[in-house]
Amino acid sequence: MSDNKNVGAPAPVRRIEVDGAEGAERPTVPAAMEYDYTNFYFGAGSDAFALLEPFEEWYSQVKPAGYYLYELPLQTQPGTRVDIRDTKTGEIRRGLVNFASYNYLGLSYRPEVKQAIKEAADIFGGGSSGSPILSGTTELHKLLAEEMADFKGKEAAILFPTGYSANVGTIAGLMRSGDLIVADQFAHASIVDGMILSKAKSRFFRHNRADDLDRKLSGFDGKKLVIVEGVYSMDGDVPPLAEIIEVCRKHGARLMIDEAHSAFVFGPTGKGVAEDQGVEDEVDIHLGTFSKSLGGQGGYVAGPQNLINYLRGFSRSRFFSCALSPVVVAGLRKALELARNEPELRTRLWENVRRMQELLTNEGVPQGESISHVIPIMVRDDARIFMIGEEMMREGVFINPVRYPAVGKHKSRFRMSISAAHTPEDLEEGATKIARVLGRYGLCQ
Ligand SMILES: Cc1ncc(COP(=O)(O)O)c(C=O)c1O
């Protein structure tokens, strides 16, 4: 979070001139783009609404300059080609190559998944109408939990309404004030929020650095939990698990992994990065979401029966919230079955990843250090990232611009998600168009 607490400053009207390609006429970026959400976090005064007005003033300036690229309404399923409404012009932009959805295996819209959803809707209706511990659990929920435990090779599994609530509920359900939690510095917001809610002492170790984890765990005498992710969602890299496990053992710390982006994709049977690195049984808590590779919604934890029993009683984000819709659960059961029965989906995904890396490299597009299906395209220009994002959309590519505070300052990028469903033509057209836009800004090497 920004350390600039003196906020509420009205956004300046000065405009930043942007260099364009030779001869090309480019719009200017308002100087207000130098501000971001963090400038409106703290404000003086006793009125809880004190920040609304300056925020609104700032937002009205930056929205047309690119902040509108959030929440563009899709008109279609999250396939490899999508139609979206450009909320600035009102136009429907059709047939964009989609690199923005998490649908890594293309399962969300498979006919078998849609059929399972329709059948469940006929039996159960739209929602669960209750907490999972009261009236919200259907037979489908029980079956999905058992199937997830079986898939992960664990004694038991428990479902959550989202991956976010799985992290919050598990971390705050298990850890207490006076305990220590140490997470990777790039941990997802849901991990950070779980740490805050637990009231345990929270520390962060340098990204993927087991030696720093060792330092952060040193000198603490009490309950310790270490949290890492399978694939880091902004960088597409993976943790060195063997080294991290060694440090955890040395300090008697439990290890939790969030395989949100890696489950169903990594490993010989698709369990995730822990399986891929041969340490599946040395990780204590396996957490993930159904919203990425399975193309649905929800979260899960898999592990020993006594852990799952405890979480059932102490995960407030789960039992004080409505259970997943049975319609969603039915789709997830079918998606899980397809992911397990069709390993060729993973093979195709990895072929697509390699092909896209090759295409981008040939085009001179600057990529981050990813080894996965999440490929960051580095722009490192916080002022212009949205302007470039707008051009990507107009060129025919749907890809999300990411800037501070979601990533560090001057580390803005496009976050590209590859899917098994992308065709060779999708990949080629996408790479060419991305390179064309970046080239206009002098960003291709
Ligand atoms: C690492 C990680 N954990 C948890 C979540 C939250 O998952 P969900 O969208 O299912 O709430 C995300 C979402 O992007 C994530 O990247």
The ligand as a Tripos MOL2 file, in Angstrom:
@<TRIPOS>MOLECULE
LIG
   16    16     1     0     0
SMALL
NO_CHARGES

@<TRIPOS>ATOM
      1 C1         -3.5220  -17.5830   -5.9620 C.3       1 LIG1
      2 C2         -4.9900  -17.3000   -5.8960 C.ar      1 LIG1
      3 N1         -5.6930  -17.7280   -4.8420 N.ar      1 LIG1
      4 C3         -7.0140  -17.4770   -4.7420 C.ar      1 LIG1
      5 C4         -7.6830  -16.7840   -5.7180 C.ar      1 LIG1
      6 C5         -9.1350  -16.5010   -5.5610 C.3       1 LIG1
      7 O1         -9.8780  -17.4580   -6.2530 O.3       1 LIG1
      8 P1        -11.3960  -17.2270   -6.6200 P.3       1 LIG1
      9 O2        -11.4360  -16.3740   -7.8360 O.co2     1 LIG1
     10 O3        -11.9130  -18.6020   -6.8530 O.co2     1 LIG1
     11 O4        -12.0270  -16.5700   -5.4570 O.co2     1 LIG1
     12 C6         -6.9950  -16.3350   -6.8410 C.ar      1 LIG1
     13 C7         -7.7210  -15.6090   -7.8960 C.2       1 LIG1
     14 O5         -7.2540  -15.0890   -8.8400 O.2       1 LIG1
     15 C8         -5.6120  -16.5950   -6.9340 C.ar      1 LIG1
     16 O6         -4.8960  -16.1670   -7.9770 O.3       1 LIG1
@<TRIPOS>BOND
     1     1     2 1
     2     2     3 ar
     3     2    15 ar
     4     3     4 ar
     5     4     5 ar
     6     5     6 1
     7     5    12 ar
     8     6     7 1
     9     7     8 1
    10     8     9 2
    11     8    10 1
    12     8    11 1
    13    12    13 1
    14    12    15 ar
    15    13    14 2
    16    15    16 1
@<TRIPOS>SUBSTRUCTURE
     1 LIG1         1 GROUP 0 **** ****
